[in-house]
Amino acid sequence: MSLDLLVLTSEAEATAVLPALDLLPHTVRVRAPEVTALLDAGHRDVILLDARTDLASAKSLCRLLKGTGDDEGSTPIIAVIGEGGLVAVSAEWRTDDILLPTAGPAEVDARLRLATTRDGGATQVDTELRVGDLVIDEATYTARLRRRTLELTYKEFELLKYLAQHAGRVFTRAQLLQEVWGYDFFGGTRTVDVHVRRLRAKLGPEHEQMIGTVRNVGYKFERPAKAGAKPAVTSLNFDASELSTEFSTP
């Protein structure tokens, strides 16, 4: 699911406001934090408002955008605000949601998804992610491979979805543990190995290479060259550590 994001900030780059945007597949444009800057901005699914420093101006702009009664008023607005400014946020802001600048890719993507699918949201988005023969439906929490539904647990689904969303990118086990299981998870990185092994088994011998191992680093999702193509076997390397005994719970 790729969205058109409009970031209202005085910064030159959107990643200066929300670094996680650099790791997500969305289209991002930057405009000055002014109402007039939106006149030629075109379509946008979500407005991200930089509220890290000037809280008063950000609040005024947010209220102004929500009070226009046209496209600006119906577009979801997410304010990016520093932790110290949270105490100043109230319903008077009329923002749809808030994000800390340090939010990770998984959290940012989840909040964007919620903002665009709430009742009254301006945008109807495609909830299906397609990578080759694999179709992942975020709305129904199902994954299909060549029309075969995969019987996945919640965490297996989340791990497969996260890897597929960032096809070709290598993640360490620690990164996957943080993004999929969360900051408050106290299990070890072997949990990732266990879930990858189970995912490969459910993908089957013909497609298990979709999840490749980068030796001494971690895992990545191998994007097929075309629909129906089998990823190259040479891209798949197994760590000897993966052969150790499972001791994590699903």
C-alpha positions in Angstrom: 0.0 0.0 0.0 1.7 3.2 -1.2 0.3 6.6 -0.1 0.9 10.2 -1.3 2.2 12.0 1.7 2.5 15.8 2.0 4.9 17.0 4.7 4.5 20.6 5.8 7.8 21.8 7.2 10.5 24.4 6.8 13.1 21.6 6.5 14.5 20.7 3.1 14.0 17.0 3.5 11.0 15.1 5.0 13.4 12.7 6.7 14.6 15.5 8.9 11.1 15.6 10.4 10.4 11.8 10.4 13.4 9.7 9.6 11.3 6.5 9.3 9.8 7.8 6.0 13.1 6.9 4.3 12.3 3.2 5.0 8.7 3.2 3.7 7.5 2.9 0.1 5.3 6.0 0.2 5.6 9.0 -2.2 6.7 12.0 -0.1 6.6 15.7 -1.0 7.7 18.6 1.1 5.9 22.0 1.2 6.2 25.1 3.4 4.0 25.1 6.5 1.5 27.5 4.9 -2.0 27.2 3.6 -1.0 28.8 0.3 1.6 26.1 -0.3 -1.2 23.6 -0.6 -2.8 25.3 -3.6 -0.6 23.6 -6.1 0.2 20.5 -4.0 -2.2 18.3 -5.8 -3.6 15.0 -4.4 -2.4 13.8 -1.0 -3.6 11.0 1.1 -2.2 12.3 4.4 -0.7 15.6 5.6 2.2 15.3 8.0 2.6 18.6 9.9 6.0 19.4 11.5 5.1 20.5 15.0 8.4 19.8 16.7 9.4 23.3 17.5 6.8 26.0 16.9 3.8 24.5 18.7 1.6 27.6 18.4 2.0 28.0 14.7 1.5 24.2 14.1 -1.7 24.3 16.1 -3.0 27.3 14.2 -2.2 25.8 10.9 -3.8 22.5 11.8 -7.0 24.2 12.9 -7.1 26.3 9.8 -6.7 23.3 7.5 -9.5 21.4 9.3 -11.8 24.4 9.1 -11.6 25.0 5.4 -14.4 22.7 4.5 -12.8 21.5 1.3 -10.2 18.9 0.4 -7.8 20.2 3.0 -10.4 19.8 5.7 -11.1 16.2 4.8 -7.5 15.1 4.4 -6.2 13.3 7.5 -3.5 15.3 9.4 -0.9 13.8 11.6 1.2 16.1 13.7 4.9 15.2 14.3 5.7 16.5 17.7 8.6 16.1 20.1 8.0 14.4 23.4 8.3 17.6 25.3 5.5 19.1 23.3 3.0 16.3 24.0 1.6 18.1 27.1 0.4 21.0 24.8 -1.6 18.7 22.5 -5.4 18.8 23.0 -8.6 18.3 21.0 -8.3 22.0 20.1 -5.6 21.0 17.6 -8.1 19.1 15.5 -5.3 16.8 14.4 -6.2 13.2 13.5 -3.2 11.7 15.2 0.3 12.5 16.5 3.7 10.9 16.0 7.0 11.3 17.7 9.9 12.0 15.4 11.6 8.9 16.7 8.7 6.6 15.7 9.9 3.4 13.8 8.7 2.5 10.3 6.2 -0.1 11.5 4.5 2.4 13.8 4.5 5.2 11.2 3.0 2.8 8.6 0.3 1.6 11.0 -0.8 5.2 11.9 -0.9 6.2 8.3 -3.0 3.1 7.5 -5.4 3.9 10.3 -5.6 7.6 9.3 -6.7 6.7 5.8 -9.2 4.0 6.7 -11.1 5.5 9.6 -14.7 6.4 9.1 -14.8 9.8 7.4 -11.3 9.4 6.0 -10.9 10.9 2.6 -9.1 8.1 1.0 -10.0 4.5 0.1 -6.8 2.6 -0.2 -5.9 -0.8 -1.6 -5.1 -3.1 1.4 -3.5 -5.8 -0.8 0.3 -6.0 -1.1 1.4 -8.0 -4.1 5.0 -9.3 -4.6 5.2 -11.8 -7.4 2.9 -14.7 -6.6 2.4 -13.6 -3.0 -0.6 -11.5 -2.1 -0.9 -10.1 1.4 -4.2 -8.6 2.5 -3.8 -6.3 5.5 -7.6 -5.8 5.9 -8.3 -9.5 6.4 -4.9 -10.6 7.8 -4.5 -13.2 5.1 -1.7 -14.2 2.8 -2.2 -16.1 -0.5 0.5 -17.8 -2.6 -0.7 -18.7 -6.1 -4.3 -18.6 -4.7 -3.3 -20.9 -1.9 -4.2 -19.4 1.5 -1.3 -19.6 4.0 -2.2 -20.7 7.5 -0.2 -18.1 9.4 -0.1 -17.0 13.1 -0.4 -13.3 13.8 3.4 -12.8 14.2 4.2 -14.9 11.2 1.8 -12.7 9.2 3.3 -9.5 10.6 6.9 -10.7 9.9 6.0 -11.8 6.3 4.2 -8.5 5.6 7.1 -6.4 7.0 9.7 -8.2 4.9 7.5 -8.1 1.8 6.9 -4.3 2.3 10.6 -3.8 2.1 11.5 -6.4 -0.5 15.2 -6.4 -1.2 16.3 -4.7 2.0 18.4 -6.6 4.5 17.3 -6.5 8.2 19.2 -7.7 11.2 17.5 -10.0 13.6 17.5 -7.2 16.2 15.8 -4.8 13.7 13.1 -7.3 12.9 12.6 -8.1 16.6 12.1 -4.3 17.3 9.9 -3.6 14.3 7.6 -6.7 14.4 7.6 -7.7 18.1 8.1 -4.2 19.5 10.3 -2.4 21.9 8.9 -4.1 25.0 9.5 -7.7 23.8 12.1 -9.4 26.1 12.7 -12.5 24.0 15.9 -13.2 22.2 16.7 -12.8 18.5 16.4 -16.6 18.1 12.6 -15.9 18.0 13.1 -14.4 14.6 15.0 -17.5 13.3 12.1 -19.7 14.6 9.5 -17.7 12.8 11.5 -17.4 9.6 11.9 -21.2 9.6 8.2 -21.7 10.1 7.4 -19.2 7.3 9.6 -21.0 4.9 8.0 -24.3 5.7 4.5 -22.8 5.0 5.7 -21.1 1.8 6.8 -24.6 0.6 9.9 -25.9 -1.2 9.2 -24.0 -4.4 8.9 -20.6 -2.6 10.9 -20.8 0.6 13.7 -18.9 -1.1 11.5 -15.8 -1.0 12.9 -15.2 2.5 16.7 -15.1 2.0 19.4 -15.2 4.6 22.4 -12.8 4.4 25.1 -14.6 6.2 26.2 -13.0 9.5 23.7 -10.2 9.0 20.0 -11.2 8.9 17.2 -11.7 6.4 15.6 -10.1 3.4 12.6 -10.7 1.1 13.7 -11.7 -2.4 11.7 -9.9 -5.0 11.0 -12.1 -8.0 12.1 -10.8 -11.3 8.5 -11.3 -12.6 5.2 -12.8 -11.4 5.5 -16.5 -11.3 9.3 -16.5 -11.3 11.2 -18.4 -8.7 13.8 -16.4 -6.8 17.4 -17.4 -7.5 18.6 -20.1 -5.2 22.0 -18.4 -5.0 20.4 -15.5 -3.0 19.6 -17.9 -0.2 22.3 -18.7 2.4 21.6 -20.4 5.7 23.3 -19.6 8.9 24.5 -22.6 10.8 22.9 -20.9 13.9 19.5 -21.5 12.3 19.9 -25.2 12.9 20.0 -24.8 16.7 17.2 -26.1 18.8 14.0 -24.0 19.0 13.2 -22.7 22.4 10.9 -19.7 21.6 7.2 -19.7 21.8 5.1 -18.8 18.7 
